[in-house]
């Protein structure tokens, strides 16, 4: 993944995290109920944290970071989509088939963090702005 695409995806995920978080907190909170609202909040929080992580990865990539950061960006992007997306879907209706996607998305997020750690450990130097 290119740094530019990474940064665009980070902005998109950040924007939708805010919008979906507000939607859950205001417009549909009564529809969701307490458990659903908690799940919705978890989805939007994880989405925002990883949008910020994706933003950081994109900035690092733009400043000459290791090539494996492209893989990290894909892992975070897919992880957000599968983890948060499945939680949003599960809270909105009888989409129980989304349930198995949640842990796969979580694993992608974890692997992204592991890959960042390995990138730092293996780097001769860390290029930062």
N, CA and C of each residue as an Amber inpcrd file, in Angstrom:
protein
   387
   0.8560000  -1.1790000   0.0000000   0.0000000   0.0000000   0.0000000
   0.8930000   1.2300000   0.0000000   0.4890000   2.2250000  -0.7340000
   1.2520000   3.4670000  -0.7830000   0.9400000   4.3250000   0.4570000
   1.8500000   5.2350000   0.7540000   1.6350000   6.1550000   1.8760000
   0.3800000   6.9890000   1.6380000   0.1860000   7.4090000   0.4060000
  -0.9800000   8.2440000   0.0710000  -2.2920000   7.5060000   0.3370000
  -2.3940000   6.2610000  -0.1300000  -3.6010000   5.4740000   0.1060000
  -3.7950000   5.2280000   1.6000000  -2.7190000   4.9560000   2.2910000
  -2.7810000   4.7450000   3.7370000  -3.3630000   5.9690000   4.4400000
  -2.9010000   7.1480000   4.0690000  -3.3800000   8.3800000   4.6950000
  -4.8310000   8.6690000   4.3380000  -5.2160000   8.3770000   3.0940000
  -6.6100000   8.5660000   2.6840000  -7.5200000   7.6190000   3.4670000
  -7.1060000   6.3490000   3.5950000  -7.9050000   5.3870000   4.3630000
  -7.9900000   5.8030000   5.8370000  -6.8830000   6.2990000   6.3880000
  -6.8900000   6.7580000   7.7830000  -7.9100000   7.8740000   7.9650000
  -7.9280000   8.8160000   7.0360000  -8.8990000   9.9150000   7.1180000
 -10.3250000   9.3910000   7.0050000 -10.5540000   8.4750000   6.0940000
 -11.8910000   7.9070000   5.9180000 -12.3540000   7.1250000   7.1350000
 -11.4670000   6.3150000   7.6760000 -11.8240000   5.5540000   8.8760000
 -12.0380000   6.4770000  10.0770000 -11.2260000   7.5260000  10.1990000
 -11.4130000   8.4800000  11.2870000 -12.7380000   9.2130000  11.1730000
 -13.0420000   9.6700000   9.9700000 -14.3020000  10.3720000   9.7250000
 -15.5010000   9.4800000  10.0520000 -15.4760000   8.2520000   9.5600000
 -16.6170000   7.3610000   9.8150000 -16.6900000   6.9120000  11.2680000
 -15.5540000   6.8570000  11.9550000 -15.5850000   6.5230000  13.3830000
 -16.3280000   7.6010000  14.1670000 -16.0580000   8.8530000  13.8590000
 -16.7490000   9.9570000  14.5270000 -18.2370000   9.9360000  14.1830000
 -18.5350000   9.7970000  12.9030000 -19.9400000   9.8000000  12.4730000
 -20.7230000   8.6280000  13.0690000 -20.1440000   7.4350000  13.0170000
 -20.8460000   6.2660000  13.5590000 -20.9220000   6.3090000  15.0810000
 -19.8880000   6.8510000  15.7220000 -19.9390000   7.0130000  17.1780000
 -21.0620000   7.9510000  17.5820000 -21.1970000   9.0640000  16.8590000
 -22.2830000  10.0180000  17.1380000 -23.6450000   9.4060000  16.8410000
 -23.7340000   8.6620000  15.7590000 -24.9860000   7.9910000  15.4210000
 -25.4190000   7.0560000  16.5510000 -24.4880000   6.2770000  17.0430000
 -24.8020000   5.3550000  18.1260000 -25.1500000   6.0530000  19.4290000
 -24.4400000   7.1320000  19.7170000 -24.6590000   7.8340000  20.9820000
 -25.9330000   8.6570000  20.9960000 -26.4290000   9.0410000  19.8210000
 -27.5700000   9.9390000  19.7770000 -28.7680000   9.3660000  19.0200000
 -28.5910000   9.1050000  17.7600000 -29.7300000   8.7830000  16.8940000
 -30.3170000   7.3940000  17.1280000 -29.4790000   6.4090000  17.4030000
 -30.0080000   5.0410000  17.4920000 -29.7500000   4.3720000  18.8430000
 -29.3830000   5.1600000  19.8520000 -29.0420000   4.5360000  21.1350000
 -30.2240000   3.7940000  21.7440000 -31.4370000   4.2900000  21.5920000
 -32.6010000   3.5870000  22.1290000 -32.8720000   2.2930000  21.3770000
 -32.6110000   2.3050000  20.0960000 -32.7720000   1.1050000  19.2750000
 -31.7700000   0.0200000  19.6680000 -30.5660000   0.4330000  20.0350000
 -29.4970000  -0.5170000  20.3430000 -29.6410000  -1.1550000  21.7170000
 -30.1630000  -0.4300000  22.6790000 -30.2100000  -0.9280000  24.0520000
 -28.8340000  -0.8500000  24.6820000 -28.7330000  -1.1070000  25.9970000
 -27.4540000  -0.9520000  26.7050000 -26.3280000  -1.8500000  26.1770000
 -26.6300000  -3.1260000  25.9470000 -25.5850000  -4.0300000  25.4520000
 -25.1570000  -3.6640000  24.0400000 -26.1270000  -3.3680000  23.1930000
 -25.8170000  -2.9790000  21.8270000 -25.0290000  -1.6840000  21.7730000
 -25.3910000  -0.7320000  22.6210000 -24.6810000   0.5420000  22.6650000
 -23.2260000   0.3370000  23.0940000 -23.0210000  -0.5360000  24.0710000
 -21.6630000  -0.8410000  24.5180000 -20.8380000  -1.4570000  23.3900000
 -21.4310000  -2.3730000  22.6640000 -20.7430000  -3.0020000  21.5290000
 -20.4500000  -1.9690000  20.4490000 -21.4270000  -1.0960000  20.1780000
 -21.2620000  -0.0360000  19.1770000 -20.1040000   0.8860000  19.5650000
 -20.0440000   1.2470000  20.8570000 -18.9650000   2.1140000  21.3380000
 -17.6060000   1.4290000  21.1960000 -17.5590000   0.1400000  21.4870000
 -16.3110000  -0.6070000  21.3120000 -15.8710000  -0.5540000  19.8560000
 -16.8120000  -0.7700000  18.9470000 -16.4890000  -0.7370000  17.5180000
 -15.9530000   0.6320000  17.1090000 -16.6110000   1.7010000  17.5300000
 -16.1730000   3.0330000  17.1090000 -14.8530000   3.4220000  17.7710000
 -14.6340000   2.9960000  19.0100000 -13.3620000   3.3030000  19.6740000
 -12.1970000   2.5840000  19.0000000 -12.3620000   1.2910000  18.7390000
 -11.3000000   0.5520000  18.0630000 -11.0560000   1.1090000  16.6610000
 -12.1140000   1.5040000  15.9910000 -11.9620000   2.0880000  14.6630000
 -11.1560000   3.3760000  14.7440000 -11.4590000   4.2400000  15.7060000
 -10.7350000   5.5020000  15.8070000  -9.2810000   5.2860000  16.2020000
  -9.0340000   4.4380000  17.1780000  -7.6470000   4.2010000  17.5940000
  -6.8160000   3.6710000  16.4360000  -7.4010000   2.7940000  15.6520000
  -6.6390000   2.2240000  14.5460000  -6.5980000   3.1450000  13.3280000
  -7.5520000   4.0400000  13.2020000  -7.4450000   5.0820000  12.1770000
  -6.2490000   5.9830000  12.4990000  -6.0780000   6.3090000  13.7650000
  -4.9240000   7.1200000  14.1720000  -3.6170000   6.3510000  13.9780000
  -3.6400000   5.0580000  14.2740000  -2.4530000   4.2260000  14.0400000
  -2.1360000   4.1850000  12.5460000  -3.1610000   4.0470000  11.7200000
  -2.9870000   4.0270000  10.2720000  -2.4270000   5.3630000   9.7810000
  -2.8800000   6.4500000  10.3660000  -2.3490000   7.7720000  10.0400000
  -0.8530000   7.8330000  10.3620000  -0.4850000   7.3360000  11.5190000
   0.9300000   7.3200000  11.9180000   1.7680000   6.4640000  10.9770000
   1.2360000   5.3150000  10.6000000   1.9410000   4.4320000   9.6690000
   2.1240000   5.1420000   8.3280000   1.0760000   5.8110000   7.8510000
   1.1750000   6.5310000   6.5850000   2.2230000   7.6340000   6.6190000
   2.2870000   8.3470000   7.7250000   3.3040000   9.3990000   7.8700000
   4.6950000   8.7840000   7.8830000   4.8500000   7.6750000   8.6060000
   6.1490000   6.9960000   8.6590000   6.5400000   6.5060000   7.2670000
   5.5710000   5.9500000   6.5410000   5.8410000   5.4880000   5.1770000
   6.2780000   6.6520000   4.2860000   5.6140000   7.7890000   4.4230000
   5.9230000   8.9570000   3.6010000   7.3150000   9.5050000   3.8830000
   7.8570000   9.1650000   5.0450000   9.1870000   9.6420000   5.4180000
  10.2260000   8.5280000   5.3380000   9.9740000   7.5560000   4.4870000
  11.0010000   6.5430000   4.2110000  11.0290000   5.3700000   5.1560000
   9.9210000   5.0560000   5.7720000   9.8790000   3.9040000   6.6770000
  10.0950000   2.5970000   5.9380000  10.2570000   1.5120000   6.6780000
  10.5000000   0.2080000   6.0590000   9.3540000  -0.2270000   5.1490000
   9.6640000  -1.0300000   4.1580000   8.6830000  -1.4960000   3.1750000
   7.5450000  -2.2820000   3.8320000   7.8330000  -2.9820000   4.9130000
   6.7890000  -3.8140000   5.5280000   5.6630000  -2.9860000   6.1420000
   5.8290000  -1.6700000   6.2150000   4.7450000  -0.8230000   6.7110000
   3.5300000  -0.8680000   5.7880000   3.7460000  -1.1280000   4.5090000
   2.6260000  -1.3130000   3.5920000   1.7600000  -2.4870000   4.0220000
   2.3990000  -3.5500000   4.4920000   1.6730000  -4.7120000   5.0070000
   0.9110000  -4.3390000   6.2750000   1.5310000  -3.5610000   7.1430000
   0.8650000  -3.0900000   8.3640000  -0.3950000  -2.3070000   8.0000000
  -0.2650000  -1.4430000   7.0170000  -1.4140000  -0.6310000   6.6010000
  -2.5540000  -1.5130000   6.1140000  -2.2380000  -2.5500000   5.3430000
  -3.2890000  -3.4740000   4.8950000  -3.9010000  -4.2230000   6.0730000
  -3.0710000  -4.6460000   7.0190000  -3.5860000  -5.3580000   8.1930000
  -4.5250000  -4.4760000   9.0100000  -4.1100000  -3.2360000   9.2540000
  -4.9730000  -2.3250000  10.0070000  -6.2680000  -2.0290000   9.2510000
  -6.1610000  -1.7950000   7.9530000  -7.3520000  -1.4840000   7.1580000
  -8.3420000  -2.6470000   7.1720000  -7.8380000  -3.8380000   6.9100000
  -8.6980000  -5.0140000   6.9140000  -9.2080000  -5.3090000   8.3220000
  -8.3390000  -5.1310000   9.3100000  -8.7450000  -5.3540000  10.6980000
  -9.8680000  -4.4340000  11.1360000  -9.7770000  -3.1630000  10.7850000
 -10.8420000  -2.2070000  11.1090000 -12.1430000  -2.6340000  10.4470000
 -12.0500000  -2.9420000   9.1680000 -13.2370000  -3.3240000   8.4090000
 -13.8980000  -4.5690000   9.0190000 -13.1160000  -5.5860000   9.2940000
 -13.6800000  -6.8380000   9.8120000 -14.1020000  -6.7210000  11.2670000
 -13.2590000  -6.1240000  12.1190000 -13.5700000  -6.0530000  13.5490000
 -14.7120000  -5.0760000  13.8010000 -14.4810000  -3.8190000  13.4910000
 -15.5070000  -2.8110000  13.7690000 -16.7360000  -3.0120000  12.8870000
 -16.5110000  -3.2960000  11.6110000 -17.6300000  -3.4930000  10.7010000
 -18.5480000  -4.6170000  11.1370000 -17.9680000  -5.7150000  11.5910000
 -18.8110000  -6.8370000  12.0380000 -19.5700000  -6.4760000  13.3090000
 -18.9370000  -5.7280000  14.2050000 -19.6380000  -5.3180000  15.4280000
 -20.7910000  -4.3760000  15.1220000 -20.5790000  -3.4400000  14.2060000
 -21.6810000  -2.5610000  13.8050000 -22.8290000  -3.3990000  13.2370000
 -22.4940000  -4.3110000  12.3450000 -23.5120000  -5.1540000  11.7270000
 -24.2490000  -6.0300000  12.7180000 -23.5110000  -6.5840000  13.6710000
 -24.1320000  -7.4490000  14.6760000 -25.1120000  -6.6820000  15.5570000
 -24.7950000  -5.4390000  15.8480000 -25.6860000  -4.6560000  16.7130000
 -26.9260000  -4.1650000  15.9840000 -26.8580000  -4.0800000  14.6630000
 -27.9820000  -3.5390000  13.8980000 -29.0590000  -4.5550000  13.5440000
 -28.7460000  -5.8130000  13.6340000 -29.7770000  -6.7660000  13.2540000
 -29.3220000  -8.1980000  13.3540000 -30.0860000  -9.0440000  12.7560000
 -29.8160000 -10.4700000  12.8340000 -28.7990000 -10.8820000  11.7650000
 -27.6360000 -10.3120000  11.8440000 -26.5520000 -10.6320000  10.9170000
 -25.5170000 -11.5090000  11.6400000 -25.9960000 -12.5990000  12.2190000
 -25.1330000 -13.4380000  13.0360000 -23.9730000 -14.0380000  12.2550000
 -24.0860000 -14.1010000  10.9350000 -22.9890000 -14.6240000  10.1170000
 -21.7460000 -13.7320000  10.2120000 -21.9110000 -12.4950000  10.6980000
 -20.7640000 -11.5900000  10.8630000 -19.9200000 -11.9450000  12.0890000
 -20.4980000 -12.6930000  13.0210000 -19.8090000 -13.0250000  14.2650000
 -18.4070000 -13.5830000  14.0950000 -18.1920000 -14.5490000  13.2100000
 -16.8420000 -15.0990000  13.0440000 -15.8220000 -14.1110000  12.4760000
 -16.2950000 -13.0310000  11.8640000 -15.3720000 -12.0480000  11.3000000
 -14.7160000 -11.1760000  12.3730000 -15.3860000 -11.0220000  13.5050000
 -14.8680000 -10.1450000  14.5600000 -13.4910000 -10.6030000  15.0540000
 -13.3160000 -11.8600000  15.4540000 -11.9780000 -12.2530000  15.9160000
 -10.9200000 -12.2480000  14.8140000 -11.3310000 -12.4870000  13.5680000
 -10.3730000 -12.4060000  12.4610000  -9.8820000 -10.9630000  12.3230000
 -10.8130000 -10.0120000  12.4200000 -10.4260000  -8.6040000  12.3790000
  -9.5310000  -8.2300000  13.5440000  -9.8620000  -8.7270000  14.7260000
  -9.0220000  -8.4630000  15.8960000  -7.6190000  -9.0270000  15.7210000
  -7.5300000 -10.2180000  15.1380000  -6.2260000 -10.8220000  14.8780000
  -5.4270000  -9.9760000  13.8850000  -6.0970000  -9.4290000  12.8700000
  -5.4050000  -8.5690000  11.9100000  -4.8440000  -7.3180000  12.5960000
  -5.6130000  -6.7490000  13.5300000  -5.1380000  -5.5730000  14.2590000
  -3.9230000  -5.9390000  15.1130000  -3.9950000  -7.0740000  15.7910000
  -2.8710000  -7.5310000  16.6220000  -1.6380000  -7.7680000  15.7600000
  -1.8070000  -8.4510000  14.6320000  -0.6710000  -8.7150000  13.7470000
  -0.0730000  -7.4260000  13.1950000  -0.9070000  -6.4260000  12.9750000
  -0.3880000  -5.1260000  12.5500000   0.5430000  -4.5240000  13.5890000
   0.1290000  -4.5880000  14.8460000   0.9780000  -4.0680000  15.9270000
   2.2620000  -4.8800000  16.0660000   2.1730000  -6.1960000  15.9440000
   3.3710000  -7.0460000  16.0020000   4.3290000  -6.6690000  14.8780000
   3.7940000  -6.4510000  13.6960000   4.6270000  -6.1060000  12.5500000
   5.2790000  -4.7420000  12.7200000   4.5710000  -3.8030000  13.3260000
   5.2050000  -2.5090000  13.6410000   6.3760000  -2.7260000  14.5950000
   6.1580000  -3.4980000  15.6340000   7.2290000  -3.7710000  16.5930000
   8.4310000  -4.4080000  15.9320000   8.1890000  -5.3970000  15.0810000
   9.2950000  -6.0420000  14.3690000   9.9910000  -5.0750000  13.4210000
   9.2230000  -4.1830000  12.8140000   9.8120000  -3.1870000  11.9130000
  10.7700000  -2.2800000  12.6580000  10.4060000  -1.8920000  13.8490000
  11.2690000  -1.0270000  14.6510000  12.5100000  -1.7830000  15.1050000
  12.3130000  -3.0120000  15.5460000  13.4420000  -3.8170000  16.0230000
  14.4420000  -4.0800000  14.9010000  13.9370000  -4.3760000  13.7040000
  14.8090000  -4.7480000  12.5830000  15.3860000  -3.5530000  11.8330000
  14.8750000  -2.3610000  12.0620000  15.3400000  -1.1830000  11.3220000
  16.7360000  -0.7810000  11.7890000  17.5700000  -0.4220000  10.8190000
  18.8990000   0.1080000  11.1580000  18.7410000   1.4430000  11.8840000
  17.7860000   2.2100000  11.3990000  17.4470000   3.4740000  12.0340000
  15.9720000   3.7150000  11.7630000  15.3490000   4.4980000  12.5820000
  13.9260000   4.8080000  12.4110000  13.8410000   6.2070000  11.8260000
  13.3590000   6.2930000  10.5720000  13.1890000   7.5890000   9.9230000
  11.9280000   8.2340000  10.4530000  12.0680000   9.3480000  11.0780000
  10.9150000  10.0910000  11.5930000  11.0660000  11.5500000  11.1940000
   9.9370000  12.2100000  11.0410000  10.0120000  13.6400000  10.6720000
  10.6510000  14.4680000  11.7730000
